[in-house]
């Protein structure tokens, strides 16, 4: 008589599976060369956005070029919650955000990211400053964290003019952008110690040695060894061939010698995402250092599915959770 194992392999959420089956025929395979990969990835983004009828809200925006000492300038885009720019004394909360794309693709002009920023600014009633940091391998570490740091410093210095409060600024990012957001909180602690009311990390990559990657939850059909190899290649493009660089705190915030005095954190992870290990380990590290942390694991979700609002219920729940935390900043800090 056989006994059923008490351990069950995680299963893909049915809504995620249906969504993936819907968009898979729309995607062209991406070339291996960086420029070609970015071009095709952006074409795929536009094609999927059209098929899903993603129509960004008509919120007010403003682009600016921010100088970065010792590195290329970075473009930032300011998103306001309405079609009219608020008055300088509006005193709204602000979120400085860094998009995800494995350090090599995506950007604030992608329809999906632009739509997400507009929707989040509108729903939370906040100002968002999104940084269009450079891609690897043409630009490598530490260019990206320095660009993101400069974007944060610019946002803080110009908060009042933008209708925001310099005392109610949050920092956030997804995937590789989560790595950069966490790095910015460390850089802020080490350099300026401005008030950061909240950090929002969504499926973040936080250990670029791949030491905390969790392959147990990967859905069938993608062996862990392949995922690790792909992850290491992205890291190599970003950091170069010196493996010691991956242990630097601004490259791998999880490996920082101290996590004390960092902002309160909301960390979202997905059950079927190898980066789940990074996010949950970071939640433990922050908590051990005395930082207030809310960590939520979404069952049956993959690395990208939490961005599929309007099509995956868990993505809608994740959006609602982030918005509720950001809206809390209207009343002050979430500490």
Backbone torsions as a table, in degrees:
resi	resn	phi	psi	omega
1	UNK	NA	124.2	-178.7
2	UNK	-84.7	150.5	178.4
3	UNK	-111.5	132.7	178.7
4	UNK	-68.6	133.7	-178.7
5	UNK	-65.0	139.0	176.6
6	UNK	-73.8	-9.4	-179.6
7	UNK	-103.6	125.9	-178.0
8	UNK	-119.2	131.8	178.0
9	UNK	-63.7	132.9	179.0
10	UNK	-56.8	144.9	-178.6
11	UNK	-113.9	149.3	-179.9
12	UNK	-69.6	134.4	176.2
13	UNK	-58.1	138.5	-175.8
14	UNK	-61.6	-35.9	179.1
15	UNK	-67.7	-36.7	177.9
16	UNK	-66.9	-43.9	179.5
17	UNK	-60.5	-43.5	179.7
18	UNK	-65.5	-38.8	179.4
19	UNK	-65.4	-44.3	-179.8
20	UNK	-63.7	-38.7	178.1
21	UNK	-66.0	-30.5	-178.8
22	UNK	-72.9	-40.9	-174.1
23	UNK	-91.3	-19.6	-176.0
24	UNK	-54.3	-43.6	-179.7
25	UNK	-66.3	-14.6	-177.2
26	UNK	-86.4	-13.0	-170.1
27	UNK	-95.1	131.4	171.6
28	UNK	-88.2	146.4	176.5
29	UNK	-64.4	141.5	-177.5
30	UNK	-89.3	135.1	175.8
31	UNK	-64.1	169.8	-180.0
32	UNK	-88.9	-23.9	179.9
33	UNK	-72.9	140.7	-173.0
34	UNK	-56.0	-46.8	-177.7
35	UNK	-64.3	-43.3	178.9
36	UNK	-65.2	-38.8	179.4
37	UNK	-63.6	-42.3	179.3
38	UNK	-65.3	-41.8	-178.8
39	UNK	-61.5	-49.8	-177.6
40	UNK	-67.9	-38.5	179.4
41	UNK	-62.1	-39.4	179.0
42	UNK	-69.6	-38.4	176.1
43	UNK	-62.4	-40.4	177.3
44	UNK	-62.4	-42.2	179.4
45	UNK	-60.4	-45.0	-180.0
46	UNK	-65.2	-40.2	-178.7
47	UNK	-65.6	-45.3	179.3
48	UNK	-66.1	-40.9	179.7
49	UNK	-60.7	-40.3	178.6
50	UNK	-67.1	-42.5	-179.1
51	UNK	-65.0	-35.6	-179.5
52	UNK	-87.9	1.0	178.9
53	UNK	56.2	44.7	176.1
54	UNK	-75.9	118.5	-179.7
55	UNK	-123.5	103.3	-178.4
56	UNK	-57.9	142.8	177.3
57	UNK	-62.8	153.5	-179.0
58	UNK	-86.7	51.5	178.4
59	UNK	-78.8	155.5	179.6
60	UNK	-70.8	142.4	178.9
61	UNK	-139.0	163.7	177.7
62	UNK	-152.4	129.3	176.4
63	UNK	-99.9	141.4	176.7
64	UNK	-140.1	152.9	173.5
65	UNK	-103.1	125.1	-177.3
66	UNK	-109.2	126.3	177.8
67	UNK	-69.8	146.5	179.7
68	UNK	-128.9	117.5	-176.2
69	UNK	-63.5	123.1	176.6
70	UNK	79.4	3.5	-176.6
71	UNK	-145.5	167.2	177.7
72	UNK	-60.5	147.5	175.2
73	UNK	-59.5	159.7	179.7
74	UNK	-125.0	137.9	175.9
75	UNK	-87.4	138.0	174.5
76	UNK	-124.4	152.3	175.2
77	UNK	-124.7	128.6	177.0
78	UNK	-95.4	130.5	176.7
79	UNK	-114.5	128.9	174.5
80	UNK	-104.8	158.8	-172.6
81	UNK	-75.9	-11.0	-178.7
82	UNK	-133.5	178.3	179.2
83	UNK	-73.6	-17.5	179.0
84	UNK	-105.3	134.6	176.4
85	UNK	-68.1	132.7	-178.3
86	UNK	-71.7	161.8	176.8
87	UNK	-68.2	155.6	-179.2
88	UNK	-57.9	-24.5	-178.8
89	UNK	-96.6	18.6	-178.1
90	UNK	-66.1	-28.9	173.0
91	UNK	60.4	39.0	179.9
92	UNK	-79.0	154.0	169.8
93	UNK	-64.4	158.8	-179.2
94	UNK	-133.0	141.9	173.9
95	UNK	-118.9	121.4	172.9
96	UNK	-96.6	119.4	-167.4
97	UNK	-127.0	147.2	-179.1
98	UNK	-125.2	119.1	-175.5
99	UNK	-66.1	162.5	176.5
100	UNK	-105.5	149.6	178.6
101	UNK	177.0	30.5	177.2
102	UNK	62.1	25.6	-178.5
103	UNK	66.1	0.1	-170.3
104	UNK	-124.3	-18.7	-178.4
105	UNK	-138.7	179.4	175.5
106	UNK	78.7	-175.2	-176.7
107	UNK	159.2	174.5	-174.5
108	UNK	-73.8	-13.6	177.2
109	UNK	-87.8	-10.5	176.0
110	UNK	-63.1	138.1	-176.2
111	UNK	-58.4	-43.2	-176.4
112	UNK	-64.4	-44.4	-179.9
113	UNK	-69.6	-43.9	179.6
114	UNK	-59.3	-43.3	179.2
115	UNK	-64.4	-39.1	-179.6
116	UNK	-65.2	-42.3	179.8
117	UNK	-63.9	-43.5	179.8
118	UNK	-62.7	-44.8	-178.5
119	UNK	-64.7	-41.9	-177.6
120	UNK	-69.1	-41.0	177.2
121	UNK	-60.7	-44.1	-179.4
122	UNK	-63.9	-49.8	-173.6
123	UNK	-69.8	-35.0	-179.2
124	UNK	-89.9	-12.9	-179.2
125	UNK	67.4	41.2	-175.1
126	UNK	-128.2	170.8	170.9
127	UNK	-94.5	136.2	175.4
128	UNK	-118.5	133.7	171.4
129	UNK	-114.0	114.2	-178.1
130	UNK	-107.5	129.6	-177.3
131	UNK	-97.1	131.6	179.9
132	UNK	-97.9	64.1	-175.1
133	UNK	-62.7	157.2	-175.9
134	UNK	-71.4	159.4	-179.8
135	UNK	-95.4	150.3	167.5
136	UNK	-87.2	155.2	5.4
137	UNK	-90.6	-1.1	-178.7
138	UNK	-61.6	-38.7	172.6
139	UNK	-122.3	131.9	-176.4
140	UNK	-120.6	169.5	174.8
141	UNK	-49.8	136.1	9.3
142	UNK	-97.8	21.6	-178.6
143	UNK	-55.8	-49.4	-173.5
144	UNK	-63.4	-50.7	177.6
145	UNK	-62.8	-33.0	178.0
146	UNK	-68.3	-38.4	176.0
147	UNK	-64.2	-42.7	-179.5
148	UNK	-67.3	-38.1	176.2
149	UNK	-61.9	-44.2	-180.0
150	UNK	-64.6	-37.6	176.4
151	UNK	-62.6	-42.2	177.5
152	UNK	-63.9	-45.6	179.6
153	UNK	-61.5	-40.3	177.7
154	UNK	-63.4	-44.2	-179.7
155	UNK	-62.2	-42.3	179.8
156	UNK	-65.1	-45.1	-177.3
157	UNK	-66.5	-29.8	-175.5
158	UNK	-108.0	14.0	-174.0
159	UNK	-56.3	-49.4	-176.3
160	UNK	-61.5	-42.8	179.1
161	UNK	-62.0	-30.4	-178.6
162	UNK	-85.7	0.8	-179.1
163	UNK	84.6	20.5	-176.3
164	UNK	-120.8	166.7	179.0
165	UNK	-100.6	126.5	177.2
166	UNK	-68.4	-10.9	179.2
167	UNK	-94.8	-4.2	-178.9
168	UNK	-130.4	57.3	179.5
169	UNK	-105.2	132.0	173.1
170	UNK	-109.1	156.1	176.4
171	UNK	-124.2	135.1	-178.4
172	UNK	-149.0	167.2	177.8
173	UNK	-175.5	160.5	179.6
174	UNK	-120.8	140.5	175.8
175	UNK	56.0	-120.7	177.3
176	UNK	-62.0	-32.4	175.1
177	UNK	-65.4	-28.3	174.4
178	UNK	-67.4	-37.1	174.1
179	UNK	-59.3	-46.2	-178.1
180	UNK	-68.3	-37.9	178.1
181	UNK	-63.4	-45.7	178.5
182	UNK	-64.0	-37.3	177.0
183	UNK	-62.3	-41.1	-179.9
184	UNK	-62.9	-37.5	178.0
185	UNK	-65.5	-36.9	175.6
186	UNK	-67.3	-43.6	179.6
187	UNK	-62.8	-39.5	178.0
188	UNK	-63.2	-44.1	178.4
189	UNK	-61.6	-38.8	-176.1
190	UNK	-80.3	-25.8	-170.2
191	UNK	-112.4	-49.3	-170.3
192	UNK	-121.8	-32.0	-179.0
193	UNK	57.9	40.0	170.9
194	UNK	-67.7	156.8	175.9
195	UNK	-70.5	123.2	169.9
196	UNK	-117.1	117.1	-172.8
197	UNK	-76.7	-25.5	-173.5
198	UNK	-164.1	144.5	167.4
199	UNK	-117.9	133.8	-178.1
200	UNK	-117.4	113.2	-176.7
201	UNK	-117.9	117.5	-175.4
202	UNK	-112.2	113.2	-175.9
203	UNK	45.8	53.4	-171.7
204	UNK	-78.1	148.3	167.3
205	UNK	-93.4	120.9	-172.5
206	UNK	-129.8	-7.8	176.9
207	UNK	-133.1	99.9	-174.9
208	UNK	-82.1	3.7	167.2
209	UNK	-79.3	-6.0	-175.8
210	UNK	65.1	18.6	-176.4
211	UNK	-73.5	-20.2	-179.7
212	UNK	-110.4	6.2	178.3
213	UNK	-60.3	136.4	-176.9
214	UNK	-113.9	105.8	-176.2
215	UNK	-89.4	-5.8	-173.2
216	UNK	-66.4	-26.0	-175.0
217	UNK	-95.3	2.3	-176.9
218	UNK	-66.4	137.1	179.3
219	UNK	-68.1	159.2	-176.9
220	UNK	-59.8	148.9	176.4
221	UNK	101.2	-6.2	-179.9
222	UNK	-134.0	88.3	-178.4
223	UNK	-56.6	143.5	-178.2
224	UNK	-57.6	-34.2	-178.3
225	UNK	-63.7	-34.6	178.8
226	UNK	-70.1	-41.4	179.9
227	UNK	-64.1	-42.6	178.9
228	UNK	-62.7	-41.4	180.0
229	UNK	-63.4	-43.1	178.7
230	UNK	-64.6	-40.0	178.9
231	UNK	-63.9	-42.1	179.9
232	UNK	-66.0	-33.5	179.3
233	UNK	-68.2	-41.3	176.2
234	UNK	-62.5	-42.2	178.5
235	UNK	-62.7	-41.9	179.9
236	UNK	-61.9	-41.4	178.4
237	UNK	-62.5	-35.6	-177.0
238	UNK	-80.7	-42.6	-173.1
239	UNK	-100.1	-18.0	-173.9
240	UNK	89.5	-166.5	-172.3
241	UNK	-91.4	-6.5	179.1
242	UNK	-81.4	102.6	-175.0
243	UNK	-64.8	-22.0	-179.9
244	UNK	-66.5	-25.1	-178.8
245	UNK	-60.5	-31.9	-177.8
246	UNK	-64.5	-17.0	-178.9
247	UNK	-92.6	-3.2	177.2
248	UNK	-70.2	144.1	-173.6
249	UNK	-60.9	-38.8	-177.8
250	UNK	-78.0	-10.9	172.5
251	UNK	-92.2	-42.3	-178.6
252	UNK	-128.1	83.9	-176.3
253	UNK	-55.7	-28.7	178.4
254	UNK	-62.1	-26.9	-176.6
255	UNK	-93.4	5.6	177.7
256	UNK	-57.7	147.3	-177.7
257	UNK	-67.5	-25.5	178.4
258	UNK	-144.7	141.1	175.2
259	UNK	-116.5	17.2	179.6
260	UNK	-72.1	152.9	173.4
261	UNK	63.2	29.1	174.5
262	UNK	-97.4	163.8	-175.3
263	UNK	-69.8	156.8	171.3
264	UNK	-54.7	147.9	-170.9
265	UNK	-128.3	142.2	164.9
266	UNK	-114.5	118.3	-176.4
267	UNK	-121.2	121.1	178.5
268	UNK	-107.2	131.7	176.0
269	UNK	-129.5	163.0	-179.7
270	UNK	-120.8	138.5	-174.5
271	UNK	-57.0	-39.6	-173.7
272	UNK	-99.9	26.1	-178.5
273	UNK	-111.1	125.5	177.0
274	UNK	-57.2	-26.7	-179.9
275	UNK	-77.8	-1.5	175.3
276	UNK	-54.6	-39.2	-179.5
277	UNK	-62.0	-38.5	178.4
278	UNK	-63.1	-52.2	-175.9
279	UNK	-62.6	-41.4	-177.2
280	UNK	-75.0	-33.0	174.6
281	UNK	-66.2	-37.3	178.8
282	UNK	-67.4	-38.4	176.5
283	UNK	-59.4	-42.5	178.9
284	UNK	-66.4	-41.3	-179.3
285	UNK	-64.5	-43.6	178.3
286	UNK	-63.6	-45.5	-179.5
287	UNK	-60.8	-42.2	179.4
288	UNK	-63.4	-26.5	179.5
289	UNK	-88.9	4.4	177.3
290	UNK	89.0	13.7	179.4
291	UNK	-91.0	135.7	177.5
292	UNK	-70.2	128.1	-175.2
293	UNK	-134.5	135.7	165.3
294	UNK	-115.5	119.1	-178.8
295	UNK	-120.4	128.4	-177.5
296	UNK	-128.0	125.6	175.2
297	UNK	-102.1	126.6	178.9
298	UNK	-94.7	116.5	-174.8
299	UNK	-73.4	137.9	176.0
300	UNK	77.9	7.2	-176.4
301	UNK	-102.4	154.6	179.9
302	UNK	-106.3	-176.7	-176.3
303	UNK	-60.8	-38.3	-175.1
304	UNK	-101.4	-8.1	-169.3
305	UNK	-71.5	-22.7	-179.6
306	UNK	-71.6	-8.4	174.5
307	UNK	-90.8	-0.7	-173.5
308	UNK	-94.1	54.1	179.6
309	UNK	-62.9	145.6	-177.7
310	UNK	85.8	-8.8	-178.6
311	UNK	-130.2	-26.4	179.8
312	UNK	-125.0	118.5	-177.2
313	UNK	-55.3	-37.4	179.4
314	UNK	-65.2	-32.5	176.4
315	UNK	-65.9	-39.6	176.5
316	UNK	-63.6	-38.9	178.6
317	UNK	-66.3	-41.4	178.5
318	UNK	-62.9	-43.8	177.8
319	UNK	-59.9	-44.7	179.5
320	UNK	-62.3	-38.0	179.3
321	UNK	-66.0	-46.0	179.1
322	UNK	-62.7	-45.4	-179.3
323	UNK	-60.9	-41.6	-179.0
324	UNK	-63.2	-38.7	177.7
325	UNK	-67.0	-40.1	179.1
326	UNK	-69.8	-37.6	178.5
327	UNK	-65.6	-29.3	178.3
328	UNK	-62.5	-22.7	179.6
329	UNK	-68.6	-19.2	176.5
330	UNK	-61.1	-30.7	-179.4
331	UNK	-92.4	-2.3	-178.6
332	UNK	128.4	-163.6	-177.3
333	UNK	-68.0	155.2	176.5
334	UNK	-93.1	9.7	-179.4
335	UNK	-60.0	NA	NA
